[in-house]
């Protein structure tokens, strides 16, 4: 009889551990999804600001249409590539690089640099970029924690049984636009 109680106790402990580990993975999955949603909110804000910024710059730098067209094209590509994927991250990195070229352009146009609308849009976009960086760090932190739990023993057994997979980090590739300095040619 005593052996039966010991066996039932061990089975109960294992069952509780499996449930707790599974629930922990669900928590990681939900926090990672929430973090990605935070990134999407900031990206939407950035997408909404870009046309206003481009319109303001157009009035001062009409002959710089190539730079402005690149920004709009990069915005459109980034908006069309959705979801937490390496392709979406790459498109966002290209967009960030083209935005840097607009701010570099402003250095050559003192009237534009002093324009209140441009300054306000630049401030808002800068604020959005800072929030986007914080959202990316939060997302990557959740991906790291999720991945660590998936790779460490004994939780990796439960992760494998229930087919949990580690999402991709939101990173800048080595050959990415953001890792290179902005180059503006006249």
C-alpha contacts under 8 A as a table, 3 or more apart, distances in Angstrom:
res1	aa1	res2	aa2	distance
1	X	4	X	5.21
1	X	5	X	6.64
2	X	5	X	5.23
2	X	6	X	6.34
3	X	6	X	5.06
3	X	7	X	6.13
4	X	7	X	5.10
4	X	8	X	6.08
5	X	8	X	5.03
5	X	9	X	5.95
6	X	9	X	5.00
6	X	10	X	6.18
7	X	10	X	5.13
7	X	11	X	6.16
8	X	11	X	5.06
8	X	12	X	6.00
9	X	12	X	5.06
9	X	13	X	6.16
10	X	13	X	5.11
10	X	14	X	6.18
11	X	14	X	5.12
11	X	15	X	6.06
12	X	15	X	5.05
12	X	16	X	6.10
13	X	16	X	5.14
13	X	17	X	6.12
14	X	17	X	5.03
14	X	18	X	6.13
15	X	18	X	5.11
15	X	19	X	6.21
16	X	19	X	5.20
16	X	20	X	6.05
17	X	20	X	5.09
17	X	21	X	5.99
18	X	21	X	5.20
18	X	22	X	6.02
18	X	158	X	6.82
19	X	22	X	5.11
19	X	23	X	6.08
20	X	23	X	5.12
20	X	24	X	6.14
21	X	24	X	4.97
21	X	25	X	6.36
21	X	155	X	6.50
21	X	158	X	6.93
22	X	25	X	5.17
22	X	26	X	6.38
22	X	158	X	6.69
22	X	159	X	7.45
23	X	26	X	4.97
23	X	27	X	6.22
24	X	27	X	5.01
24	X	28	X	6.35
25	X	28	X	5.00
25	X	29	X	6.11
25	X	146	X	7.12
25	X	149	X	7.77
25	X	159	X	7.35
25	X	164	X	7.70
26	X	29	X	4.99
26	X	30	X	6.10
27	X	30	X	5.16
27	X	31	X	6.08
28	X	31	X	5.20
28	X	32	X	6.06
28	X	142	X	6.75
28	X	143	X	7.93
28	X	145	X	7.34
28	X	146	X	5.42
29	X	32	X	5.21
29	X	33	X	6.23
29	X	146	X	7.25
30	X	33	X	5.02
30	X	34	X	6.08
31	X	34	X	4.96
31	X	35	X	6.07
31	X	142	X	6.59
32	X	35	X	5.03
32	X	36	X	6.23
32	X	139	X	5.94
32	X	142	X	5.37
32	X	143	X	6.26
33	X	36	X	5.08
33	X	37	X	6.23
34	X	37	X	4.99
34	X	38	X	6.35
35	X	38	X	5.05
35	X	39	X	6.51
35	X	135	X	6.56
35	X	136	X	7.74
35	X	138	X	6.27
35	X	139	X	4.69
35	X	142	X	7.59
36	X	39	X	5.05
36	X	40	X	6.31
36	X	84	X	6.91
36	X	135	X	7.77
36	X	136	X	7.92
36	X	139	X	6.08
37	X	40	X	4.93
37	X	41	X	6.29
38	X	41	X	5.18
38	X	42	X	6.54
38	X	135	X	5.99
39	X	42	X	5.29
39	X	43	X	6.14
39	X	132	X	6.03
39	X	135	X	5.36
39	X	136	X	6.43
39	X	139	X	7.95
40	X	43	X	4.96
40	X	44	X	6.09
41	X	44	X	5.19
41	X	45	X	6.39
42	X	45	X	5.05
42	X	46	X	6.21
42	X	128	X	6.25
42	X	129	X	7.86
42	X	131	X	6.84
42	X	132	X	5.59
43	X	46	X	4.97
43	X	47	X	6.08
43	X	132	X	7.22
44	X	47	X	5.00
44	X	48	X	6.23
45	X	48	X	5.17
45	X	49	X	6.36
45	X	128	X	7.10
46	X	49	X	5.15
46	X	50	X	6.24
46	X	125	X	6.51
46	X	128	X	6.44
46	X	129	X	7.76
47	X	50	X	5.51
47	X	51	X	7.56
47	X	75	X	6.62
47	X	79	X	7.59
48	X	51	X	6.62
48	X	52	X	7.65
49	X	52	X	5.51
49	X	53	X	6.32
49	X	121	X	7.06
49	X	124	X	7.92
49	X	125	X	6.81
50	X	53	X	5.06
50	X	54	X	6.09
50	X	72	X	7.73
50	X	75	X	7.83
51	X	54	X	5.08
51	X	55	X	6.08
51	X	72	X	7.47
52	X	55	X	5.13
52	X	56	X	6.28
52	X	121	X	7.52
53	X	56	X	5.20
53	X	57	X	6.28
53	X	118	X	6.59
53	X	121	X	6.05
53	X	122	X	7.52
54	X	57	X	5.12
54	X	58	X	6.02
54	X	68	X	6.33
55	X	58	X	5.12
55	X	59	X	6.80
56	X	59	X	5.75
56	X	60	X	7.36
56	X	117	X	7.15
56	X	118	X	6.22
57	X	60	X	5.44
57	X	61	X	5.93
57	X	62	X	7.90
57	X	102	X	7.98
57	X	106	X	7.99
57	X	112	X	6.97
57	X	118	X	7.41
58	X	61	X	5.22
58	X	62	X	5.14
58	X	64	X	7.76
58	X	65	X	7.38
58	X	68	X	7.66
59	X	62	X	6.13
60	X	109	X	7.32
60	X	111	X	7.53
60	X	112	X	6.11
61	X	64	X	5.43
61	X	65	X	7.61
61	X	109	X	7.65
62	X	65	X	6.01
63	X	66	X	7.96
64	X	67	X	5.67
64	X	68	X	6.62
65	X	68	X	4.96
65	X	69	X	5.90
66	X	69	X	5.13
66	X	70	X	6.25
67	X	70	X	5.18
67	X	71	X	6.47
67	X	98	X	7.65
67	X	101	X	7.27
67	X	102	X	7.26
68	X	71	X	5.15
68	X	72	X	6.43
68	X	102	X	7.43
69	X	72	X	5.15
69	X	73	X	6.01
70	X	73	X	5.03
70	X	74	X	5.96
70	X	98	X	6.75
71	X	74	X	5.15
71	X	75	X	6.11
71	X	95	X	6.59
71	X	98	X	5.30
71	X	99	X	6.39
72	X	75	X	4.99
72	X	76	X	6.20
73	X	76	X	5.15
73	X	77	X	6.27
74	X	77	X	5.16
74	X	78	X	6.11
74	X	91	X	7.08
74	X	94	X	6.52
74	X	95	X	5.01
74	X	98	X	7.34
75	X	78	X	5.15
75	X	79	X	6.13
75	X	95	X	5.94
76	X	79	X	5.14
76	X	80	X	6.23
77	X	80	X	5.22
77	X	81	X	6.30
77	X	91	X	6.48
78	X	81	X	5.34
78	X	82	X	7.51
78	X	88	X	6.44
78	X	91	X	4.87
78	X	92	X	5.53
78	X	95	X	7.04
79	X	82	X	6.64
81	X	87	X	6.96
81	X	88	X	5.13
81	X	91	X	7.31
82	X	85	X	7.62
82	X	88	X	5.94
83	X	88	X	6.73
84	X	88	X	6.71
84	X	89	X	7.59
84	X	167	X	7.83
84	X	168	X	7.43
85	X	88	X	5.26
85	X	89	X	6.40
85	X	168	X	6.84
86	X	89	X	5.05
86	X	90	X	6.12
86	X	168	X	7.01
86	X	170	X	7.23
87	X	90	X	5.08
87	X	91	X	6.22
88	X	91	X	5.10
88	X	92	X	6.21
89	X	92	X	5.11
89	X	93	X	6.19
89	X	170	X	6.00
89	X	171	X	6.97
89	X	172	X	7.67
90	X	93	X	5.03
90	X	94	X	6.32
90	X	172	X	7.25
90	X	173	X	7.61
90	X	176	X	7.43
91	X	94	X	5.15
91	X	95	X	6.31
92	X	95	X	5.01
92	X	96	X	6.21
93	X	96	X	5.07
93	X	97	X	6.35
93	X	172	X	6.82
93	X	176	X	6.96
93	X	177	X	6.36
93	X	178	X	5.96
94	X	97	X	5.12
94	X	98	X	6.39
94	X	176	X	7.35
94	X	177	X	5.57
94	X	178	X	7.07
95	X	98	X	5.17
95	X	99	X	6.23
96	X	99	X	5.16
96	X	100	X	6.45
96	X	177	X	7.95
96	X	178	X	6.78
97	X	100	X	5.21
97	X	101	X	6.79
97	X	177	X	5.52
97	X	178	X	5.39
97	X	182	X	7.12
98	X	101	X	5.15
98	X	102	X	6.87
99	X	102	X	5.27
99	X	103	X	6.72
100	X	103	X	5.25
100	X	104	X	6.20
100	X	182	X	6.48
101	X	104	X	4.92
101	X	105	X	6.07
101	X	182	X	6.08
101	X	183	X	7.10
101	X	184	X	6.42
102	X	105	X	4.95
102	X	106	X	6.48
103	X	106	X	5.18
103	X	107	X	7.10
103	X	122	X	7.94
104	X	107	X	5.58
104	X	108	X	7.72
104	X	182	X	7.60
104	X	184	X	6.90
105	X	108	X	5.71
105	X	109	X	7.14
105	X	184	X	7.03
106	X	109	X	5.21
106	X	110	X	7.19
106	X	112	X	6.16
106	X	113	X	5.56
107	X	110	X	6.75
107	X	113	X	6.75
109	X	112	X	5.30
109	X	113	X	6.17
110	X	113	X	4.91
110	X	114	X	6.23
111	X	114	X	5.20
111	X	115	X	6.18
112	X	115	X	5.02
112	X	118	X	6.76
113	X	118	X	7.02
113	X	119	X	6.96
114	X	118	X	7.68
114	X	119	X	7.05
115	X	118	X	5.31
115	X	119	X	6.16
116	X	119	X	5.08
116	X	120	X	6.09
117	X	120	X	5.18
117	X	121	X	6.07
118	X	121	X	5.11
118	X	122	X	5.88
119	X	122	X	5.01
119	X	123	X	6.07
120	X	123	X	5.04
120	X	124	X	6.14
121	X	124	X	5.06
121	X	125	X	5.97
122	X	125	X	5.12
122	X	126	X	5.96
123	X	126	X	5.05
123	X	127	X	6.11
124	X	127	X	5.02
124	X	128	X	6.10
125	X	128	X	4.92
125	X	129	X	6.07
126	X	129	X	5.04
126	X	130	X	6.26
127	X	130	X	5.13
127	X	131	X	6.29
128	X	131	X	5.05
128	X	132	X	5.98
129	X	132	X	4.87
129	X	133	X	6.15
130	X	133	X	5.12
130	X	134	X	6.34
131	X	134	X	5.04
131	X	135	X	6.11
132	X	135	X	4.97
132	X	136	X	6.09
133	X	136	X	5.04
133	X	137	X	6.21
134	X	137	X	5.10
134	X	138	X	6.17
135	X	138	X	5.03
135	X	139	X	6.08
136	X	139	X	5.04
136	X	140	X	6.02
136	X	170	X	6.48
137	X	140	X	5.07
137	X	141	X	6.02
138	X	141	X	5.10
138	X	142	X	6.36
139	X	142	X	5.19
139	X	143	X	6.22
139	X	169	X	7.81
139	X	170	X	7.61
140	X	143	X	4.92
140	X	144	X	6.02
140	X	169	X	5.55
140	X	170	X	6.40
141	X	144	X	5.03
141	X	145	X	6.26
142	X	145	X	5.11
142	X	146	X	6.04
143	X	146	X	5.06
143	X	147	X	5.96
143	X	166	X	6.80
143	X	167	X	6.23
143	X	168	X	7.26
143	X	169	X	6.50
144	X	147	X	5.10
144	X	148	X	6.03
145	X	148	X	5.09
145	X	149	X	6.26
146	X	149	X	5.29
146	X	150	X	6.27
146	X	166	X	6.51
147	X	150	X	4.96
147	X	151	X	6.14
147	X	166	X	5.33
147	X	167	X	7.98
148	X	151	X	5.18
148	X	152	X	6.07
149	X	152	X	5.47
149	X	155	X	6.22
149	X	156	X	6.72
150	X	155	X	6.38
150	X	156	X	4.72
150	X	159	X	5.65
150	X	160	X	7.78
150	X	164	X	7.62
150	X	165	X	7.71
150	X	166	X	7.38
151	X	155	X	7.57
151	X	156	X	5.35
152	X	155	X	6.05
152	X	156	X	5.56
153	X	156	X	5.36
153	X	157	X	7.10
154	X	157	X	5.72
154	X	158	X	7.59
155	X	158	X	5.36
155	X	159	X	6.25
156	X	159	X	4.86
156	X	160	X	5.93
157	X	160	X	5.24
157	X	161	X	6.13
158	X	161	X	4.98
158	X	162	X	6.22
159	X	162	X	5.45
159	X	163	X	5.88
159	X	164	X	5.17
159	X	165	X	7.79
160	X	163	X	4.84
160	X	164	X	6.33
172	X	176	X	6.08
172	X	178	X	6.96
172	X	179	X	7.21
173	X	176	X	4.91
173	X	179	X	7.82
174	X	179	X	6.76
175	X	179	X	7.00
176	X	179	X	5.59
176	X	180	X	7.20
177	X	180	X	5.57
178	X	181	X	7.43
